[in-house]
Amino acid sequence: MKMDRKQYENGMVQAVGDRQRSLKSSAVTHGEVRIVVVDDDPIFVRRIEKIAGNVGVSVSSCVSPAELFLKMEFYQYDVVILDYFLDDGELDGGQIAHQISHTPVIIVSQKVGFESDVYHNWPQSVRAFIDKRSGVTSIVRVAREIADRNRLMNR
């Protein structure tokens, strides 16, 4: 049976919708996965928000450690995605992560090669270091996996 263009397009839309629903329902938990992104690059944050939104992950963002800590007083997040080098220069990602004890942290950076030098000082809250060049899809996927695993362990 041959499909016309309209049937093909409807089938593709259905396939994409099915894929997004399966990603959304892949969480082992109930409720939306909530992440907070701490990064001073608005383009990176927008890209994370777009990809995360497509797979049922809610994103909040901030540009400074002070803003992060204020948000964490009022909201509970499943994962913190934290740029190692923020422009404010007060604290680096490792120092910020030391102040976060109950939420898993993913450190991201475009500058690589230093992570092995400082890795031994990272707190247990740091679950991953990801090179930003690996792509926002990979970062969101890892954040989702960490959130799912953490929720499963805390059942």
ZIGI-V535722 format. One record per run of one state. SS is the DSSP state (@ for helix, = for strand, . for the rest). FROM is the first residue (numbers start at 1). TO is the last residue. If there is no record, write none. Layout:
SS;FROM;TO / SS;FROM;TO
//
This chain:
.;1;4 / @;5;25 / .;26;32 / =;33;38 / .;39;41 / @;42;54 / .;55;56 / =;57;62 / .;63;64 / @;65;74 / .;75;78 / =;79;83 / .;84;92 / @;93;98 / .;99;103 / =;104;109 / .;110;114 / @;115;121 / .;122;125 / =;126;131 / @;132;134 / .;135;135 / @;136;153 / .;154;155
//
